[in-house]
């Protein structure tokens, strides 16, 4: 039979056999092309290619599955999705989106790495496992997002914008596992490519298998063939770094030992050269020791004298402060007695009273009074209200 359709879900088994699906708008069929036949194919089929196949219909008995055993294949034009992929790739390349000059180098020693992928993706487990093995000192932040289905491209683009806004990682890995061209189509959308280029930190894209290429791969700062490879590119291997440190420490110790031995030899030569004039040096050393002893004795005497002077000064200050305090206390007591003598309340206490009119002002002259005027008397204890009967001036 001869059939025509678009290839999808292509798998190249370790045995050399090819397994894939051939589909059109209405149906699909599982296909197998054994190694003895596919070695005769003069091109490398890729997902999205439209092919004409010649083969026979059969049954894979262990699983009871109907399949098409392909005897030969030839190109019949590329599928619609793949043609769309090529047109977008060509347009974005013409705009300079894939230019090597705009790609940023990855940080040599990242302290924190972001991972943009689905929480259910097997790629996430591979990335985390690889990073924990290679660089357990590096922090990881996962930004969960759907990587397949309607609207996945827009959500990936928004998540990359969130990574830029939060500014908490040194680089980001955008990844998912393998699949058909339809499964990977979110990574072929223009908005994702532009979000990769607009991201504030370098982006490593690891989507699908080594043979899979998406628009995001071309826009990435670094393209990795698989999610695991993306993790390996993102962070250096800690064991390799430690080995390099050990090698440098060994070299440093060797160079330091060599230099120390060279300086020791120079010191020995200098000591032998100074063997003759050592006597004058010993005399100078003795004079220096004597001067040090004299300086120490002089300094001790000066300190003792100053201690005595300070103690005497403290006594004088204490005596003077005591006299000043006594004088000021006496002056304060005299002022208190004078103030008490002038206090009008002390006068009231001797039988006098303070007379106030209805507004509270003191009355000191009968001219201020009028008959029947109410007054207030303030006594030594309490107060009383009165009224004027007669006024004598």
Residue, then its C-alpha position, 0 to 999 in steps of 0.5 A: x500500500x502507498x500512504x501519504x501524511x505528516x510524520x510525528x512522534x519519531x523515535x529512533x530505537x537503539x536497535x536501529x528501528x524507526x517508530x513514528x506516527x503518520x497522520x493527516x487531518x482525519x486520521x493517524x496510523x502507527x508505523x515501523x521501519x526496520x533497520x534493514x529498510x531505513x538504512x536505504x533512505x537517503x535523507x534524515x526524516x524529521x517530525x513535521x515532514x510530509x512523506x509518501x510511504x510504501x509498505x504493508x499492513x500488519x499486526x504487532x501480536x504481543x500488544x495486539x496493535x495494528x501498524x504499517x510496516x514501511x518498506x520505503x519512503x520519500x519526501x512529499x513536501x513538508x508539513x504545514x506546521x513545519x512550513x510555518x516554523x520555517x517562515x517564522x524562523x526566517x523572519x525573526x532571523x532577518x530581524x536580528x533576533x538570533x544574531x550571535x552578537x546579542x547573545x549573553x555569556x552565562x555567569x561562571x559562578x551562579x548563586x541562584x538558577x531559575x527553572x521555567x517548566x511544568x511541575x509535572x514535567x520529567x524534565x524538571x526532575x532531570x534538571x534538579x537531580x543534575x544540579x543537585x549532583x553537580x552544584x549543590x551549593x547553587x540555589x534553585x527557584x522553580x517558576x511553574x508554567x504549562x509547556x503544552x496546550x492552548x495558551x502555553x506560549x503566552x503563559x511562558x512569555x509572561x513567566x519569563x517577564x516575571x523572572x525579569x521583574x523579580x530579579x532573584x536569579x543569575x540565569x534561567x533554564x527554559x525546558x521541557x521533554x521531547x514530543x511531537x512538533x505539536x507538543x513542542x509548538x508553544x516554544x515555536x511561538x514568536x512571543x516566547x522568542x521575544x520574551x527570551x531575548x527580553x529576559x533580564x538574565x541569560x536564558x538556557x533553552x533545553x527543549x526535547x531531544x538532541x534532534x529537536x529544534x524550536x524557535x526558542x532554541x535559536x533565540x536563547x543565549x545558549x541552546x542545550x540539546x536536552x534538559x539535562x544538558x541545560x542543567x550541565x551548562x548552567x552550573x559548573x561541576x563542583x567536583x571539577x572546581x574543587x579539583x582545580x582548587x586542590x591543584x592550585x593549592x598544591x602548586x602554590x605550596x610548591x612555589x612557596x616552598x621553593x621561594x622560602x628555600x631561596x630566601x633561607x639561602x640568602x639569609x644564611x649568606x647574609x649571616x655569614x657576611x655579618x659574622x665579623x662585625x658582630x662585636x660592634x653590634x653587640x656593644x650597640x645592643x648593650x647601649x640600647x638596653x641601658x637607654x631602655x632601662x633609663x627611659x623606663x625608670x624615668x617614665x616610672x618616676x614621672x608617672x608617680x609624681x603625676x599621680x601625687x599631683x593629681x591626688x592633691x588636686x582632687x583634695x583641693x577641689x573637694x574642699x573648695x566644692x564643700x565650701x561653695x556648697x555650704x555658702x550656697x545652702x546658707x544663701x538659699x535658706x535666707x532667701x526661703x525665709x524672706x520669701x516666706x515673710x512676703x507670702x500673703x498667706x502667712x499674713x492671712x494666717x494671723x487673722x487677716x483675710x483677702x477680699x475679692x470682688x465678683x471678678x476675682x480681683x483683690x479689693x484694696x480701696x473702699x472706692x472700689x465698693x458699692x452697697x449690696x455688692x457681693x464679695x468673697x473672703x479668703x481666710x486662712x482656712x476656707x472662704x466665705x461670701x459676704x455682701x456690702x451694707x454701707x461704704x465709708x470713704 
